[in-house]
Amino acid sequence: MLWRWACRMVIEMIVRRVLWLQLAVAVVAAAVVALAVGVPSALVDNPIFVRMTPVPWWSYAVWALTAVVSGILLATYVARPAASAAPGRAGILANVGSVLAVGCPVCNKLVVAAIGVSGALNVWAPIQPLIAAASLALLGWALWRRLTTLRSCPVSGESALSPMATAVPSAERDR
């Protein structure tokens, strides 16, 4: 009876520690993403990058949502191995998309080189909200995919069936 209580207490301590670690990782990752997106796009005032066009109102919302959802997504990887690399890759791609979406259209050298300054203002700037929506949707999908994978497949690697055992039908295995 006493050993059950002791085991339960140890498990609860480990779970609490992992939850606090996940929370810490989420907060730190959100801060890093906020700086990584906000500084080059000049959403955060800094002496290195100067924005040549005014910041649209929606850029701050996209910036904040990107940081928060990226932090949560990264925290899901704490103490739980990734079953698939797709959510991680999608999260990285979504963060790159949000940088392109909230950045100054004239300050983006690739866009200016490709379509010129007038093209950056008349073509690139109007599609930036669409890029922002697509990057947030991709980031949301990555978080949803990661959370459903964690919830639906809590089996550890030791007790999981081998790929060979699941790939061969039982009638063929018995021959």
C-alpha positions in Angstrom: 0.0 0.0 0.0 2.8 2.4 0.9 4.8 1.6 -2.3 1.7 2.4 -4.4 1.4 5.8 -2.8 5.1 6.4 -3.2 5.0 5.4 -6.9 1.9 7.6 -7.5 3.7 10.6 -5.9 6.8 10.1 -8.0 4.7 9.9 -11.2 2.8 13.0 -10.2 6.1 14.9 -9.5 7.4 13.8 -12.9 4.2 14.9 -14.7 4.3 18.3 -12.9 7.9 18.8 -13.8 7.3 18.0 -17.5 4.3 20.4 -17.5 6.4 23.2 -16.0 9.1 22.4 -18.5 6.6 22.5 -21.4 5.3 25.9 -20.1 8.8 27.3 -19.9 9.7 26.1 -23.4 6.5 27.5 -24.7 7.2 30.9 -23.2 10.8 31.0 -24.3 10.0 29.8 -27.8 7.2 32.4 -28.2 9.6 35.1 -27.1 12.3 33.9 -29.5 9.8 33.7 -32.4 8.4 37.1 -31.5 11.9 38.6 -31.7 12.9 36.6 -34.8 9.8 37.8 -36.7 9.4 41.3 -35.1 12.9 42.7 -35.4 13.6 42.1 -39.1 10.1 43.3 -40.1 10.5 46.3 -37.8 7.4 45.6 -35.8 9.7 46.1 -32.8 11.5 49.4 -33.0 15.2 48.8 -33.4 18.3 50.6 -34.8 19.2 47.8 -37.2 16.0 47.6 -39.4 13.9 50.6 -40.4 10.5 50.1 -42.1 9.9 52.3 -45.1 6.1 51.8 -45.2 3.6 52.0 -42.3 2.8 48.8 -40.5 -0.7 47.6 -41.4 -3.1 46.9 -38.5 -3.3 43.2 -39.0 0.5 42.7 -38.9 0.6 42.9 -35.1 -2.2 40.3 -34.7 -0.4 37.9 -37.1 2.9 38.5 -35.3 1.4 37.7 -31.9 -0.5 34.7 -33.1 2.5 33.3 -34.9 4.6 33.6 -31.7 2.0 32.1 -29.4 1.1 29.1 -31.6 4.8 28.4 -32.5 5.6 28.4 -28.8 2.8 25.9 -28.1 3.8 23.7 -31.0 7.4 23.6 -29.9 6.4 22.8 -26.3 4.6 19.7 -27.5 8.0 18.2 -28.4 9.2 18.3 -24.8 9.6 14.8 -23.4 7.7 13.3 -26.3 9.4 12.1 -29.5 8.0 13.1 -32.8 6.2 10.4 -34.7 6.3 12.5 -37.9 8.4 15.3 -39.1 5.5 17.0 -41.0 4.3 19.2 -38.2 7.8 20.5 -37.5 8.5 21.3 -41.1 5.1 22.9 -41.5 5.8 25.1 -38.4 9.1 26.3 -39.9 7.5 27.0 -43.3 4.6 28.9 -41.5 7.1 31.0 -39.6 8.9 31.9 -42.8 5.6 32.8 -44.3 4.7 35.0 -41.4 8.0 36.9 -41.8 7.2 37.5 -45.5 3.7 38.5 -44.6 4.4 41.1 -41.9 7.6 42.5 -43.4 7.9 45.7 -45.2 7.2 45.1 -48.9 9.8 47.6 -50.1 12.4 46.3 -47.7 12.2 42.8 -49.0 15.2 42.7 -51.4 14.0 39.5 -53.2 10.6 41.0 -54.0 12.2 44.4 -55.1 14.7 42.6 -57.3 12.0 40.4 -58.9 9.2 42.9 -59.5 10.6 46.3 -58.6 9.5 48.9 -56.0 6.2 49.7 -57.7 5.5 46.0 -58.0 6.4 45.5 -54.3 3.8 48.2 -53.4 1.2 47.3 -56.0 1.4 43.5 -56.2 3.3 42.2 -53.1 1.7 44.4 -50.5 -1.9 43.5 -51.4 -1.2 39.7 -51.2 0.6 39.9 -47.8 -2.7 39.5 -45.9 -3.3 36.3 -47.9 0.2 35.0 -47.1 -0.4 35.8 -43.4 -3.7 33.9 -43.4 -2.0 30.9 -45.2 0.9 30.9 -42.8 -1.4 31.0 -39.7 -3.6 28.2 -41.2 -0.5 26.1 -41.8 0.7 26.8 -38.3 -2.7 25.9 -36.9 -2.7 22.7 -39.0 0.8 21.7 -37.7 -0.4 22.2 -34.1 -3.6 20.3 -34.7 -1.7 17.4 -36.4 0.8 17.3 -33.5 -1.8 17.3 -30.8 -4.0 14.6 -32.5 -1.0 12.4 -33.1 0.0 12.7 -29.4 -3.6 12.0 -28.3 -4.3 9.1 -30.7 -1.0 7.2 -30.4 0.4 7.2 -26.9 2.1 3.9 -27.4 5.8 3.9 -26.6 8.4 2.4 -28.9 9.0 -0.7 -26.8 5.5 -2.0 -26.7 4.5 -1.0 -30.3 4.2 -3.7 -32.9 7.1 -3.9 -35.4 6.4 -2.8 -38.9 6.9 -6.3 -40.2 4.3 -7.7 -38.0 1.7 -5.2 -39.1 2.6 -5.3 -42.8 2.1 -9.1 -43.3 -1.4 -10.5 -42.9 -1.7 -13.2 -40.3 -2.7 -15.9 -42.8 0.6 -15.4 -44.7 2.6 -15.3 -41.5 1.3 -18.7 -40.3 2.5 -20.6 -43.4 
